[in-house]
Amino acid sequence: MLLGSKPRVSLYTVVTTGLGRMKEVDTGKAYRLFYPSVPAVLSASHRKTVSAMPVVSFTALSESPSLVGVSSLPSHTTHKTVIAARRFSLCWLDKKDIRAMAHLASHAGKEGEDKLLSAGLKHHRGKRVDVPVIDAAVAVLECSLTKTIRFGDHELLVGRVKASYAIEDFRDYWSFEVYRPILYTGWR
Ligand SMILES: Cc1cc2nc3c(=O)[nH]c(=O)nc-3n(C[C@H](O)[C@H](O)[C@H](O)COP(=O)(O)O)c2cc1C
């Protein structure tokens, strides 16, 4: 290449990591670089409707007060139910319940339906918050909705954690002696 002439390829296409060359990833698909992720089930109930959907776009926002955020598409039935109920639960499932998780992901809930039962997941009321809690959950957060913030096409549902509990396998950190997490790689 002559001095002063422009390179024909962008700089980062020729950068190597030792594992291969970098290629461009559509910025609209950048979120897929976060995978694999461990999904949780976001649930809420309002009147006769019990809504639930798997989520991976969630994070711990603050330790004290204990705040979590879930980035959710406003068109989802579960999103609408969370907004109506002003509370939600997050439940983690063992990989033995992967079929139920897949059902929740591939069916849109309807008003009046109990989507958790439709997916084969029995549930009960939360300890401190009136939210559906999955009987088979390995860990649970019961939250009140404190704030919603729009970010592009999603809305961040900010929850204040009112109760949190897990099976014995969690001893300040997961031991993974009993719990086998679901790892989401991009399947639907
Ligand atoms: C593993 C997994 C994680 C997902 N994470 C999110 C998420 O974080 N936010 C979101 O809005 N949708 C997410 N989705 C999509 C919804 O779970 C899915 O569209 C669901 O069917 C919506 O159901 P509903 O309309 O009954 O609420 C995810 C899907 C899968 C399979």
The ligand as a Tripos MOL2 file, in Angstrom:
@<TRIPOS>MOLECULE
LIG
   31    33     1     0     0
SMALL
NO_CHARGES

@<TRIPOS>ATOM
      1 C1        -34.4850  -16.7850   26.4720 C.3       1 LIG1
      2 C2        -35.3240  -15.6150   26.0690 C.ar      1 LIG1
      3 C3        -35.1060  -14.3870   26.6620 C.ar      1 LIG1
      4 C4        -35.8960  -13.2890   26.3290 C.ar      1 LIG1
      5 N1        -35.6260  -12.0870   26.9100 N.ar      1 LIG1
      6 C5        -36.4420  -11.0340   26.6650 C.ar      1 LIG1
      7 C6        -36.1960   -9.8010   27.3090 C.ar      1 LIG1
      8 O1        -35.2560   -9.6420   28.0960 O.2       1 LIG1
      9 N2        -37.0470   -8.7650   27.0430 N.ar      1 LIG1
     10 C7        -38.1020   -8.8970   26.1920 C.ar      1 LIG1
     11 O2        -38.8420   -7.9190   25.9920 O.2       1 LIG1
     12 N3        -38.3600  -10.0750   25.5590 N.ar      1 LIG1
     13 C8        -37.5720  -11.1430   25.7960 C.ar      1 LIG1
     14 N4        -37.8070  -12.3470   25.1900 N.ar      1 LIG1
     15 C9        -39.0090  -12.5000   24.3440 C.3       1 LIG1
     16 C10       -40.2750  -12.8740   25.1460 C.3       1 LIG1
     17 O3        -40.0090  -13.7550   26.2050 O.3       1 LIG1
     18 C11       -41.3150  -13.5470   24.2200 C.3       1 LIG1
     19 O4        -41.5790  -12.7250   23.0970 O.3       1 LIG1
     20 C12       -42.6030  -13.9190   24.9090 C.3       1 LIG1
     21 O5        -43.3220  -14.8090   24.0810 O.3       1 LIG1
     22 C13       -43.5150  -12.7530   25.2600 C.3       1 LIG1
     23 O6        -44.6760  -13.2800   25.8480 O.3       1 LIG1
     24 P1        -45.9610  -12.4220   26.2540 P.3       1 LIG1
     25 O7        -46.4040  -11.6490   25.0330 O.co2     1 LIG1
     26 O8        -46.9500  -13.4460   26.7140 O.co2     1 LIG1
     27 O9        -45.5660  -11.5110   27.3440 O.co2     1 LIG1
     28 C14       -36.9710  -13.4360   25.4230 C.ar      1 LIG1
     29 C15       -37.1690  -14.6730   24.7910 C.ar      1 LIG1
     30 C16       -36.3320  -15.7410   25.0950 C.ar      1 LIG1
     31 C17       -36.5260  -17.0580   24.4060 C.3       1 LIG1
@<TRIPOS>BOND
     1     1     2 1
     2     2     3 ar
     3     2    30 ar
     4     3     4 ar
     5     4     5 ar
     6     4    28 ar
     7     5     6 ar
     8     6     7 ar
     9     6    13 1
    10     7     8 2
    11     7     9 ar
    12     9    10 ar
    13    10    11 2
    14    10    12 ar
    15    12    13 ar
    16    13    14 ar
    17    14    15 1
    18    14    28 ar
    19    15    16 1
    20    16    17 1
    21    16    18 1
    22    18    19 1
    23    18    20 1
    24    20    21 1
    25    20    22 1
    26    22    23 1
    27    23    24 1
    28    24    25 2
    29    24    26 1
    30    24    27 1
    31    28    29 ar
    32    29    30 ar
    33    30    31 1
@<TRIPOS>SUBSTRUCTURE
     1 LIG1         1 GROUP 0 **** ****
